[in-house]
Amino acid sequence: METSIDKPPALSLDEVFVKKANTQEPKQRIRLTPLSSTACNIHGIDPGAVLIERDHASFAEPGLDPEIQSMRYEAYTFTRNKLYQLASTERSKLVAKANTSRDS
């Protein structure tokens, strides 16, 4: 049985975005704050697979042309930035909606 002590702390989108990937774990389990989680779910974003920063070396494979490695890194970085912007914008909308409904 998992207790609150066993759970990693909930992270905001900004905290996940600056988090470095552990190259030993290609897909990390991320626990987001409720609004960040909702924003990612709305757009089908898996924060552990896409939002964590990976360095250029993490795309290396034996025998892989360095140019292809660079292309993979650039594509990942571009996609990562776009998905972060999308989730961050959605989170801002959710915050505004929550504040509006609270004021009503």
ChimeraX attribute file (.defattr): number of C-alpha atoms within 10 A of each C-alpha:
attribute: neighborCount
match mode: 1-to-1
recipient: residues
	/A:1	3
	/A:2	6
	/A:3	6
	/A:4	7
	/A:5	7
	/A:6	8
	/A:7	9
	/A:8	11
	/A:9	12
	/A:10	15
	/A:11	17
	/A:12	17
	/A:13	24
	/A:14	12
	/A:15	12
	/A:16	22
	/A:17	17
	/A:18	11
	/A:19	14
	/A:20	12
	/A:21	19
	/A:22	13
	/A:23	13
	/A:24	8
	/A:25	9
	/A:26	12
	/A:27	15
	/A:28	16
	/A:29	12
	/A:30	18
	/A:31	17
	/A:32	20
	/A:33	14
	/A:34	13
	/A:35	20
	/A:36	24
	/A:37	21
	/A:38	17
	/A:39	22
	/A:40	22
	/A:41	13
	/A:42	11
	/A:43	12
	/A:44	11
	/A:45	18
	/A:46	17
	/A:47	25
	/A:48	18
	/A:49	15
	/A:50	20
	/A:51	28
	/A:52	24
	/A:53	19
	/A:54	19
	/A:55	13
	/A:56	15
	/A:57	12
	/A:58	14
	/A:59	17
	/A:60	16
	/A:61	10
	/A:62	5
	/A:63	6
	/A:64	10
	/A:65	10
	/A:66	13
	/A:67	9
	/A:68	12
	/A:69	17
	/A:70	15
	/A:71	13
	/A:72	15
	/A:73	19
	/A:74	13
	/A:75	12
	/A:76	18
	/A:77	19
	/A:78	11
	/A:79	14
	/A:80	20
	/A:81	15
	/A:82	13
	/A:83	20
	/A:84	21
	/A:85	13
	/A:86	15
	/A:87	25
	/A:88	19
	/A:89	13
	/A:90	19
	/A:91	22
	/A:92	14
	/A:93	14
	/A:94	16
	/A:95	14
	/A:96	12
	/A:97	12
	/A:98	12
	/A:99	11
	/A:100	10
	/A:101	9
	/A:102	8
	/A:103	7
	/A:104	5
